[in-house]
Amino acid sequence: MFTDDDIIHSYTRADALADGNLVDVSQWCGGMFTVQTVVTRSVWEDCIEWSKEDTERTGMGQDTRGRAHDVLWMAYLTARAKRGSSDRRREFDVYRIPRNHKKGQRIGAQRVRLAVVIGPGDQMEPVITIMRTNED
């Protein structure tokens, strides 16, 4: 339908990974997903990333790996529950402690709505992307 001359600009999945707009979490899937799995930068920053400073500020003993597991596990359960469905995008909830939480605040885990998308990668290979529901 299009030739290379017709394309003004393309932004590939590889470009997004190189730019840091997507974060590869495939190594943490532990058999849940067997294809490349990434999260968007906003999911990484809000639902997964956790530093020593976050622990000191919040008083919550969490870590990046554990938070990643929570997101991946909920995405896996959602994808598995709807196996055979033609939907490539499925929404799910995950509960996480917000990174801006401060010691002494009476706030618990907050619900965040995310989406897991199963689709083609740059070479039409199957890939998984976990994103916020307002992302595409």
C-alpha positions as CSV (number, residue, x, y, z in Angstrom):
1,M,0.0,0.0,0.0
2,F,2.8,2.4,0.9
3,T,6.4,2.6,-0.4
4,D,9.4,3.9,1.6
5,D,9.0,7.2,-0.3
6,D,5.5,7.6,1.2
7,I,6.6,7.4,4.8
8,I,7.4,10.8,6.3
9,H,8.4,9.5,9.7
10,S,8.2,6.2,11.6
11,Y,8.8,5.6,15.3
12,T,9.4,1.9,16.0
13,R,9.2,-0.1,19.2
14,A,13.0,-0.4,19.1
15,D,13.2,3.4,18.9
16,A,10.8,3.7,22.0
17,L,13.0,1.2,23.9
18,A,16.2,3.1,23.0
19,D,14.6,6.4,24.0
20,G,13.4,5.0,27.3
21,N,9.7,5.5,26.5
22,L,9.3,1.7,26.8
23,V,11.0,-0.3,29.6
24,D,11.8,-4.0,28.9
25,V,10.7,-6.2,31.8
26,S,11.0,-9.5,29.9
27,Q,13.7,-10.8,32.2
28,W,11.3,-10.5,35.2
29,C,8.4,-12.5,33.6
30,G,9.6,-15.8,35.0
31,G,7.6,-17.8,32.5
32,M,4.4,-15.7,32.8
33,F,5.0,-14.3,29.3
34,T,7.4,-15.9,26.9
35,V,7.6,-13.0,24.4
36,Q,9.2,-9.6,24.8
37,T,7.2,-7.7,27.5
38,V,7.6,-4.0,28.1
39,V,5.9,-1.3,30.2
40,T,5.4,2.3,29.2
41,R,7.6,4.9,31.0
42,S,4.5,6.2,32.9
43,V,3.7,2.7,34.2
44,W,7.3,2.2,35.2
45,E,7.5,5.5,37.1
46,D,4.1,5.2,38.8
47,C,3.6,1.5,39.4
48,I,7.0,-0.2,39.4
49,E,10.1,2.0,40.1
50,W,11.0,2.2,43.8
51,S,14.2,3.6,45.3
52,K,15.9,3.6,48.7
53,E,14.7,7.3,48.9
54,D,11.1,6.1,48.3
55,T,11.5,3.6,51.2
56,E,12.9,6.3,53.5
57,R,10.3,8.9,52.6
58,T,7.3,6.5,52.8
59,G,8.4,4.1,55.4
60,M,7.2,1.3,53.1
61,G,9.5,-1.6,52.5
62,Q,9.0,-2.2,48.8
63,D,11.3,-2.7,45.9
64,T,11.2,-2.3,42.1
65,R,11.4,-6.1,41.5
66,G,8.5,-6.8,43.7
67,R,6.3,-4.1,42.3
68,A,7.2,-5.3,38.8
69,H,6.0,-8.8,39.8
70,D,2.7,-7.4,41.0
71,V,2.0,-5.6,37.7
72,L,3.2,-8.6,35.5
73,W,1.2,-11.1,37.6
74,M,-2.0,-9.1,37.2
75,A,-1.4,-8.6,33.5
76,Y,-0.7,-12.3,33.1
77,L,-3.9,-13.3,34.9
78,T,-5.9,-10.9,32.8
79,A,-4.4,-12.2,29.5
80,R,-4.8,-15.8,30.6
81,A,-8.5,-15.4,31.7
82,K,-9.4,-14.1,28.3
83,R,-7.5,-16.6,26.2
84,G,-9.2,-17.3,22.9
85,S,-10.8,-13.8,22.9
86,S,-10.1,-11.7,19.8
87,D,-9.5,-8.7,22.0
88,R,-5.8,-7.7,21.8
89,R,-6.3,-5.0,24.6
90,R,-7.5,-6.1,28.0
91,E,-7.8,-3.9,31.1
92,F,-6.9,-4.8,34.7
93,D,-6.4,-3.2,38.1
94,V,-3.3,-3.2,40.2
95,Y,-2.9,-1.7,43.7
96,R,0.3,0.2,44.5
97,I,1.6,2.5,47.1
98,P,2.1,5.9,45.4
99,R,5.7,7.1,45.3
100,N,4.7,10.5,46.7
101,H,3.3,8.9,49.9
102,K,4.9,10.3,53.0
103,K,5.5,8.7,56.4
104,G,2.6,9.0,58.8
105,Q,0.0,9.6,56.1
106,R,-3.0,7.4,56.5
107,I,-3.1,6.3,52.9
108,G,-2.9,2.8,51.7
109,A,-2.5,1.1,48.4
110,Q,-4.3,2.9,45.6
111,R,-5.9,1.2,42.6
112,V,-4.6,2.0,39.1
113,R,-6.2,0.8,35.9
114,L,-3.8,-0.5,33.3
115,A,-4.1,-2.3,30.0
116,V,-2.2,-5.3,28.6
117,V,-1.9,-5.3,24.8
118,I,-0.8,-8.3,22.8
119,G,0.2,-7.3,19.4
120,P,2.9,-7.3,16.7
121,G,6.3,-5.9,17.2
122,D,8.5,-4.2,14.6
123,Q,9.1,-7.5,12.7
124,M,5.5,-8.7,13.2
125,E,6.5,-10.9,16.1
126,P,4.2,-11.3,19.1
127,V,5.0,-8.8,21.9
128,I,3.3,-7.6,25.1
129,T,2.9,-3.9,26.2
130,I,1.6,-2.9,29.6
131,M,0.3,0.7,29.6
132,R,-2.1,3.1,31.2
133,T,-5.6,3.0,29.8
134,N,-5.2,6.4,28.2
135,E,-2.1,5.4,26.3
136,D,-1.9,3.9,22.9
